Amino acid sequence: MDAVTRIKTKTPSPYRIAAIDADTHDTKTFHFALPEHATLDMLPGDHLFVHATANGKAVKRPYTPSSLPGTVGSFALTVKRYEAGIVSRHIHDQKIGDTVLMSGPNAGGHWVDGMAKKVGFVAGGTGITPMIAIIRWILAKGLDVELFLIFSNKTDADIIFRKEWERDVREHRNFHCYHVLEQPPPGWIQGVGRVTADILRAQLPPPGPGTIVFLCGPPPMVEALEEILRTLGYSEEAVILP
Ligand SMILES: Cc1cc2nc3c(=O)[nH]c(=O)nc-3n(C[C@H](O)[C@H](O)[C@H](O)COP(=O)(O)OP(=O)(O)OC[C@H]3O[C@@H](n4cnc5c(N)ncnc54)[C@H](O)[C@@H]3O)c2cc1C
């Protein structure tokens, strides 16, 4: 078997878009080509920087690959387009065959096999991207780990990877998923509004040895929930921000 090359760069390098999937009304997954025997040198949850130029100034923003870490020959970024967003609009403006400049991967708060037996994930919007990389990894490897996802969005049309969550709940007894919607459709039976202490208490494994919680989303959400998790008894080391 050919050896796998693990890619990590300090300077921006071009990556070619091989395919694009529409996930929701404002979010797409961009699949980038890697050489045949190459993978990104990253742990589940680590991120790349996407580089662009705006008004003659160099800008960069972090994006966590949503693809299964260790995939050879390609990786994917799932990106929500902000109307006024410099880099997210730049990525969405690209077509199949175009290249995007990226550096990294860089270490964030990531998953390492064996670090916990029970893992909570609290995600808002595109904060789901590190979570899906970690969840795909744990389920694909069949690790003996129980997973509890709380995913918060505005409406059900904003739920990224919805079909995959439904499939994972059906196919994996160790995967639990609870959606929270600010504006739920009629008949919605899961969470409504914002993620609260009561929702965290009911849906996450209780704090204790062998339990960690990944938290990722818009900065105000992360700030508020980090404090609530602390008051619920999760230690500083048990709460990981990718
Ligand atoms: C570690 C890490 C990983 C990330 N991974 C992803 C990812 O996989 N996919 C992804 O789509 N994004 C991800 N993000 C967010 C991403 O880095 C950018 O912040 C986002 O794409 C907006 O950048 P922009 O240049 O388009 O907008 P900017 O030009 O920076 O901002 C323009 C306007 O957009 C709005 N805006 C920007 N960011 C947010 C936000 N997060 N929430 C609400 N409003 C916002 C604000 O109103 C802002 O004024 C990640 C962030 C971090 C810290």
The ligand as an SDF file (V2000), in Angstrom:
LIG
                    3D

 53 58  0  0  0  0  0  0  0  0999 V2000
  -12.4410   27.7530   15.0870 C   0  0  0  0  0  0  0  0  0  0  0  0
  -13.5300   28.2640   14.1640 C   0  0  0  0  0  0  0  0  0  0  0  0
  -14.0340   27.4320   13.1710 C   0  0  0  0  0  0  0  0  0  0  0  0
  -15.0370   27.8890   12.3020 C   0  0  0  0  0  0  0  0  0  0  0  0
  -15.5280   27.0380   11.3660 N   0  0  0  0  0  0  0  0  0  0  0  0
  -16.5180   27.4630   10.5340 C   0  0  0  0  0  0  0  0  0  0  0  0
  -17.0700   26.5640    9.5600 C   0  0  0  0  0  0  0  0  0  0  0  0
  -16.6830   25.3900    9.4450 O   0  0  0  0  0  0  0  0  0  0  0  0
  -18.0540   27.0450    8.7460 N   0  0  0  0  0  0  0  0  0  0  0  0
  -18.5130   28.3450    8.8180 C   0  0  0  0  0  0  0  0  0  0  0  0
  -19.4060   28.7170    8.0350 O   0  0  0  0  0  0  0  0  0  0  0  0
  -17.9940   29.1990    9.7290 N   0  0  0  0  0  0  0  0  0  0  0  0
  -17.0100   28.8050   10.5690 C   0  0  0  0  0  0  0  0  0  0  0  0
  -16.4740   29.6880   11.4700 N   0  0  0  0  0  0  0  0  0  0  0  0
  -16.8310   31.1310   11.3560 C   0  0  0  0  0  0  0  0  0  0  0  0
  -15.9030   31.7620   10.2880 C   0  0  0  0  0  0  0  0  0  0  0  0
  -14.5490   31.7460   10.7290 O   0  0  0  0  0  0  0  0  0  0  0  0
  -16.2480   33.2310    9.9570 C   0  0  0  0  0  0  0  0  0  0  0  0
  -16.2970   33.9730   11.1500 O   0  0  0  0  0  0  0  0  0  0  0  0
  -17.5780   33.3800    9.2070 C   0  0  0  0  0  0  0  0  0  0  0  0
  -17.5650   32.6370    7.9910 O   0  0  0  0  0  0  0  0  0  0  0  0
  -17.8310   34.8620    8.8670 C   0  0  0  0  0  0  0  0  0  0  0  0
  -16.7270   35.3680    8.1940 O   0  0  0  0  0  0  0  0  0  0  0  0
  -16.8910   36.4620    7.0450 P   0  0  0  0  0  0  0  0  0  0  0  0
  -15.5260   36.9500    6.6700 O   0  0  0  0  0  0  0  0  0  0  0  0
  -17.7750   35.9670    5.9820 O   0  0  0  0  0  0  0  0  0  0  0  0
  -17.7130   37.6020    7.8130 O   0  0  0  0  0  0  0  0  0  0  0  0
  -17.1140   38.9560    8.4250 P   0  0  0  0  0  0  0  0  0  0  0  0
  -16.6930   39.8200    7.2820 O   0  0  0  0  0  0  0  0  0  0  0  0
  -16.1090   38.5950    9.4730 O   0  0  0  0  0  0  0  0  0  0  0  0
  -18.3950   39.5290    9.1630 O   0  0  0  0  0  0  0  0  0  0  0  0
  -19.4620   40.1840    8.4820 C   0  0  0  0  0  0  0  0  0  0  0  0
  -20.7290   40.1620    9.3160 C   0  0  0  0  0  0  0  0  0  0  0  0
  -21.2370   38.8250    9.3530 O   0  0  0  0  0  0  0  0  0  0  0  0
  -21.8330   38.5360   10.6060 C   0  0  0  0  0  0  0  0  0  0  0  0
  -21.1640   37.3840   11.2080 N   0  0  0  0  0  0  0  0  0  0  0  0
  -19.9080   36.9650   10.9880 C   0  0  0  0  0  0  0  0  0  0  0  0
  -19.6570   35.8470   11.6570 N   0  0  0  0  0  0  0  0  0  0  0  0
  -20.7680   35.5400   12.3440 C   0  0  0  0  0  0  0  0  0  0  0  0
  -21.1120   34.4770   13.2040 C   0  0  0  0  0  0  0  0  0  0  0  0
  -20.2540   33.4590   13.4770 N   0  0  0  0  0  0  0  0  0  0  0  0
  -22.3710   34.4770   13.7230 N   0  0  0  0  0  0  0  0  0  0  0  0
  -23.2450   35.4660   13.4300 C   0  0  0  0  0  0  0  0  0  0  0  0
  -22.9620   36.4930   12.6000 N   0  0  0  0  0  0  0  0  0  0  0  0
  -21.7600   36.5170   12.0750 C   0  0  0  0  0  0  0  0  0  0  0  0
  -21.6890   39.7280   11.4390 C   0  0  0  0  0  0  0  0  0  0  0  0
  -22.8930   40.4410   11.3840 O   0  0  0  0  0  0  0  0  0  0  0  0
  -20.5770   40.4900   10.7710 C   0  0  0  0  0  0  0  0  0  0  0  0
  -20.7160   41.8630   11.0270 O   0  0  0  0  0  0  0  0  0  0  0  0
  -15.5190   29.2280   12.3970 C   0  0  0  0  0  0  0  0  0  0  0  0
  -15.0140   30.0680   13.3930 C   0  0  0  0  0  0  0  0  0  0  0  0
  -14.0480   29.5910   14.2790 C   0  0  0  0  0  0  0  0  0  0  0  0
  -13.5410   30.5220   15.3700 C   0  0  0  0  0  0  0  0  0  0  0  0
  1  2  1  0
  2  3  1  0
  2 52  2  0
  3  4  2  0
  4  5  1  0
  4 50  1  0
  5  6  2  0
  6  7  1  0
  6 13  1  0
  7  8  2  0
  7  9  1  0
  9 10  1  0
 10 11  2  0
 10 12  1  0
 12 13  2  0
 13 14  1  0
 14 15  1  0
 14 50  1  0
 15 16  1  0
 16 17  1  0
 16 18  1  0
 18 19  1  0
 18 20  1  0
 20 21  1  0
 20 22  1  0
 22 23  1  0
 23 24  1  0
 24 25  2  0
 24 26  1  0
 24 27  1  0
 27 28  1  0
 28 29  2  0
 28 30  1  0
 28 31  1  0
 31 32  1  0
 32 33  1  0
 33 34  1  0
 33 48  1  0
 34 35  1  0
 35 36  1  0
 35 46  1  0
 36 37  1  0
 36 45  1  0
 37 38  2  0
 38 39  1  0
 39 40  1  0
 39 45  2  0
 40 41  1  0
 40 42  2  0
 42 43  1  0
 43 44  2  0
 44 45  1  0
 46 47  1  0
 46 48  1  0
 48 49  1  0
 50 51  2  0
 51 52  1  0
 52 53  1  0
M  END
$$$$
